[in-house]
Amino acid sequence: MKTKHVTHKPLLPGKAMMAAAAAFTVFFGSAGNSWAQKFEGLADTPPMGWNSWNKFACDIDERLIRETADAMVKTGLKDAGYQYVNIDDCWHGQRDANGNIHPDPKRFPSGIKALADYVHGKGLKLGIYSDAGDTTCGGRPGSRGYEYQDARTYASWGIDYVKYDWCNTPLLNAEAAYTTMRDAIAKAGRPMVFSICEWGMSKPWEWAGKVGHLWRTTPDIYNCFDCQFSPGLSTGLGVLRILDKHADANLRKFAGPGRWNDMDMLEVGNGMSEDQDRAHMSIWAMMASPLILGNDLRTMSESTRRILTNPGVIAVNQDKLGVQALRVLADGPLEVYAKPLDGGQWALMFLNRSNQPADIHHDWKKQVLIDDLNQRSVDFKENVYQWSDLWSKKTGDTSRKLEAKLAPHSVLMLRLTGPAKP
Ligand code: GLA
């Protein structure tokens, strides 16, 4: 068969052509470049780090980022496993005549490369933020039409993590747009964690495993335990509302090493009570969500620091099986979540959703613990497990009923090891 070569001039010049190409993807989608893949091995356990947005919004500069890196080391967060220092929206200045993006010269006068060198010098990694649309949510230049150029720029700066937002993307197809950025990162050649942030709108869990390492599943977190905030068109969800989206929607089968349901950045240390903060941290750990902190690390209290660095709770989150917990019991305001862990162990979380105290009288022998998805089960009539309370450090075993009082909005989080024969 003969192929006919037709040469023709582009009908649209430069950017207009790209905009048309981007619009095309609306109708035809995109399989991306067949050679391109996301970088594997970057997020075999949920990423841990910090992000500027929850506490500082657009009020950021290079000093904050440097001091946050310093604090991450000094407070023991780095030793506890946190490694990414992520700059969110509003770091941008303008694009130059060649389309290259530059940071805001007033807030980041030394440039992002110098900041990356500083952060790397502390043994940490630097993350940055962009948006699939023409502008970011904060109205700064987005990456639409500049994906390959921006990814190249980030790589040249030494960026390790890219969060990619979804504001101002009318008519764009999310899978296609995020695949374009994945391909751009692959082409830039520097391993960068790719964090998809389109708030669960196009069910990213169904397609994003091949595209990124984590994907937001819900609207933005709002700094409260059990509330919802809906100004205008946007919505912010409190801790329990985000949990419910995960526990109910059965998203857990999509999560695993290298691909995580992202429940959003943490609000621990931003004003909830200590019990609520402990519960928030425990829930994120149980659900194998990325642990990206959202408080001011430079001024946090000792109690916040202890919550964020609890080694037992972090170990549950970072367990190498990478299984997201399932809700195994809902008894009024009292719920129980179970997370199978490596080596036949389990984590169990009793959650008191209510603002009243609740009593736990848990007879282990009355309930077989089953996770069908992972083909794991325990019958406590036949096996005795030791438990240790990851917050209070108390220990016990499953041969006796578990009796405890839970304060309002608090959790009891246990690691179960065993089994021994009764
Ligand atoms: C969106 C994201 C947030 C944050 C802001 C920045 O709302 O979901 O996490 O990045 O944009 O403008």
Residues whose N, C-alpha, C, O or C-beta is under 5 A from the ligand:
A	BS01	GLA	W53 D88 D89 C137 G138 D220
